[in-house]
Amino acid sequence: MKTPPDSVAHLDFVAGIPTLDLSHFTHGTVEQRQTFVNDLGAAYRSVGFAAISGHGVAPSVIEDMYSEAEAFFALSPEIKMKHEHPEHNRQRGYVSFGTEHAKGSNAADLKEFWQVGQTTIPEGADLNNYPPNAQVIERPELASQADTLYKSLENVGRQMLRAIALHLELDEDYFEEYVPGGNSILRLIHYPPITAAPDSSVRAGQHEDINLITLLVGASADGLEVMDKEGVWTAVKALPEHLVVNVGDMLQRLTNHELKSTTHRVVNPPKELWGQSRFSMPFFCHPVPSMNLAALPQCVKHGQTAMDPATTAGQYLSERLREIGLSQEK
């Protein structure tokens, strides 16, 4: 992203991507709110990523979660494997090193992770879509700390989606029918030290996210890169106080590709840093499984058809989990 697109050239690019202050939307004047909506829409139409300050997530919540995650991943492989749950399509609990791969790739990502789901389950929901979160008796604080961060990031995601709805000329509350109590996932990721030259793998192969939006808490080390329209990779170096928030495939489908689900990856560090672990904590904001992802009428030009076939969030998630190696369902 050597030269910002004209639509976002006026924005700050502190992190290598457009940088915006969410407090201008949540607590600002009418003019500040509208400017945030306009700038966020421009960022998501051209880049698909933005670094967000002013989000209100307490630094102590993030710091405590990183400390707890580091302690969990330091447990022995035998203990961690006790908490793996393939019967839940690995959407809860521990997912072992090398399990996940990018869509269309056979090279396993160089990571292990822990997944946490919704605890505020909608009344009457199909519980097959909401398996219980795993408990780790060896780290009794893990579940409660993860739930605290989960709820904080879900609230930020709802505010971001309010701004997105206004940009799309929808009612501000459009996503409120779908996201509170949705099937979102908090993922605690550990990229272990690299001990030998990888054949073809990177820490996370190039991919697009499945969900509506992803909120990424500042990682413990560099490595995240995004691809622009010309195929050029740009390093994202967000400040500790930023959340990196990007468009996922579900929002791209809903907007008929007007908002961009941008390809990104996590590359391996320089060889002199191979001995360092990397930790990150993305929150994948999903709606309830029944949400219809058919393109919004205002995003399909007269006389044209939508770029993607209609599907539901639940159907699309199931398809993608199979493609990336987390689900064994046929």
N, C-alpha and C positions, 0 to 999 in steps of 0.2 A: 504494500500500500504506500508506495513511494510518494505519490501525489494524491492528496485527498480528493474525492469527487467534488464537483462544484457545489452540490447540494449540501455538503457538510464542511466545506472549506473554512467556514467562519467559526467552527467549533474548536474547542481545545482538544488537542491530541496528546495529552500528558502520558497516557499509557500506550500509545501507538494506535489507539482507537478513539472514537469520540468520547469525551468525558463530560458527564452531566451531573447536576446536583438534584437528587430526588426531593429534597426539602422545598425546592422552589415549586414543586407540584403539590406536596402534601400540606405545606404551611405558607405558601407564597401568596402574592397578590394575584388578582385575575390575570394581569398581564404576564406575570412570571409563570403561572400555570400554563397559559396558552403557549408561551415560548418553549417551555419544557415539552409539551405535546408535539409542537412542530419540529423541534430539534430531534426528539426521540424518533419520530416518524421518518425524518430524513436519514438518520443514522441507520435505521433498520431497513430502509429501502435501498440503501447503497452499500453498507458495510455488514449489517446484520449483527453487529456487536456494539456495546457501549460500556464504559467504565462508570459506575454509579457511586457517587458520594452522597452524604446526607441521608442514608437509608435508615438510620436509627438502631441498627443491631449493636448491642453493647459489646465493646471490645473484649470484656471479660468472658462473655459467653463464647466467643470465638476462641480465645486463648485457652479456656478450660477444655473446650472440645478437642483442640489440637493436642493438648497434653494427654487427655484420656485416649485419643486415637493412637498416639505414639506408644502408650503403655499397652494397649490391646495388641497392636501388631508386633510388639516385642515378645508376646507369649510364644510358646513353642508351637511348631506346626501341628503337633498332635492335639493340643488343646484347641487351637483355632479350627481344625477340621471337624471337631465335635459340633461346631456351630454352623456348619454348612447345610443349606436346605434346598437341594435340587427339586424337592416336591413342590416348592413355591416358586418355581422358575427362577430361583436364585434372586428373587426380589426382596428377600429378607435375609439378614444374617451375613455370614462370611462367604466370600467368593474367592477361591484360591488362586494363587499366582498362575498366569497363563491360561485362564479359562476363557476370558472374553477376547474377541477379535473384532476388528472393524468389518462392517458389511463389505462383502466381496473380497475379503482378504483371508488367507489361511495362516498368516503370521500372528501368533498370539501376542497380545499386549503384555508389556513387562510390568505388571501391577497385580496387587491383591486389593480387595476392598471389603467394606462392611456396609450393608444397606439397611435403611430404616424407613418404615412406611407410616401411613396415616394412623393416628390414634383417635381422632375425632371422626368416627365413621358415620355416614349419613344413615338416618333411620330407614330400615327396610332395604338396605344395600345388600347386594349379593356378596356374601362373605368370602366367596371364592376369589373375588377381586381384592380382598383386604385380609390377607393372612396375618397372623399375629407377629409382632416384632419378636426377634430372638432375644433371650436373656443370657447374660454371661455371668455366671456365678463368680468367676475369677476377677471380674471387673464390674462390681455391682453398680457403680455410678454411670457406666456407659449408657444405659438405656435412658435414664432421666436427663442426662446432659444432652444426648442426641435429640430427645423430644423437645427440649427447650429451644435448641437451635432450629430444629425443624419448624416449630410454630413461628419463630421469629422470621425465618426466611419465607414461609408461606404468606405471612402478612405483607412483606415487602413485594413478593410476587403479585399479590392482589392489587397493590397500589400501581405497580408497573402496568398491569393489564388494564387498569382503569384509564391510564394515559393512552395506552394503545387503542382501547375502544374509542376514545374521543378522536384520536387521529383517524380512525377508520369511519368516523361519522356514525358510530353506534351510540346507544345509550351508555353512559359511563358505567352503569352496573351490569353491562352485558355479560361479562365473564363471571359475575357473582353467582349466577345460577349453576355454574359448573365447577369452579375451582375450590371454594371452601369445602373441605371434606373430600376433595379429589384424590386421585391415586398417585400423588406426588411421592418422590423418593429422595431421601438425603443419602448421599454416598460419601463415605470416608475412605479415601484412597491412599495407599502406600505404594510408592515406586521404590523398591529396595535398591541398595547399591548394586552397580553392575560389576560383575566379577570376571567376565570374559567378553570378548568382542561379540556382539550380537550378529547373527547371520543376516537377518532381514528385518528384525523387529525394532520398533521404537517403543517408548514408554506407552504411548497411545497412538495407534495408527490414524491416518486422516479419516475423518468421519463427519457426519452431521448428527445433531441430537434429535431424539425421537419426539420430544414433548412440545408444549407450547412455548415456554421460555426456560432457560437455565440460568440460575444464579450461582456464580462461583465465588466462594470466599477466597481471598488472596492466598495463593499457594506459598509453601515454605521455600520454594526455589523457582528459578526461571524454567522455561521450557515450552510454554503455550505459544503456538503460532496460528495465525489465521491466514486464509488464502483470499486474495482479491480477485476481481473479475478477469484479470489478465493472467492468473495463475501464479502470482508472486506471493511468497510467504512473508508475513510481517510478525515479528516478536511482540507479544503483549506483555508489558511490564507494569502491571497495575500497582498502585501504592497500597500499603497495608489497609488503609481505610476504605478502599474501593471494593465493590462487588462488580465482577464482570458479568454482564447480563446479555445473553444472546438469544436470537430467534431459533426455535426448533422446528422440525418438520411439520408438526401438527398446525402451528400458526402459519407456516408457509402454505400448506394446503388450504387452510381456511381463507387465506387472502389471495388465493390463486397465484402465488409466487410474487406478489407485490412486496411483501416483507420477506427478507432473504434468510434462509437457513444456511449459514456460511460454513464451508468446510474448514475444519481446524484439526490440530494434532498436538501431541506433547512429544517433543524431540528429546533425544538423549543429550546429556550435558557433555562438555568437553572432557576428554579422557582424564585430565587431572582432577575432575570432580566426580568420577565414577563411584568413588567410595562413599558419597553422600546419599542418604535417602531423600526422597521428595514426598511431601504430603499435600493433598488438596481435598477440598470439600465442596463438590457441586450439589446443588439442589435442583432436581429435575421437576419442574412444575407441570403436573399432569391434571387434566380435568377428570370429572367422573367418567367412567367407561362408556356411558350411554351418549356422550356428547357427539353430535353429528359434525363431521369435519368437511362436509360438502362446502365448496367455495361460496363465500358470501356473494349475493347477487350483484352488489355494487362493485365487486372486484372482477366481474366477468363482462367484458365489452359486449355491446349489443351485436347479435349475430354470431358470436363465438361460443365455444364450449369450454368448460373448465379444463384445466391442464391435468387434473388428477381425478380418478373416479371417486364417487362418494363412498365414505366408510365411516365407522365410528371410532372414537378414541380407543376403546377396548380392542376392537378388531385390529387396528393398526399397530397397537403396542404388541399384541400377540405375534403378529407377523414379523415385526422387527426383532423381538427377543429371540425368535428362531434364527434369524439371519446373523445375529452376532454371537450365537453359541451359548446363550444363557438358558434357553428353553429347549426341552426335548420333545415338546408336543408336536404332533404331526398336523 
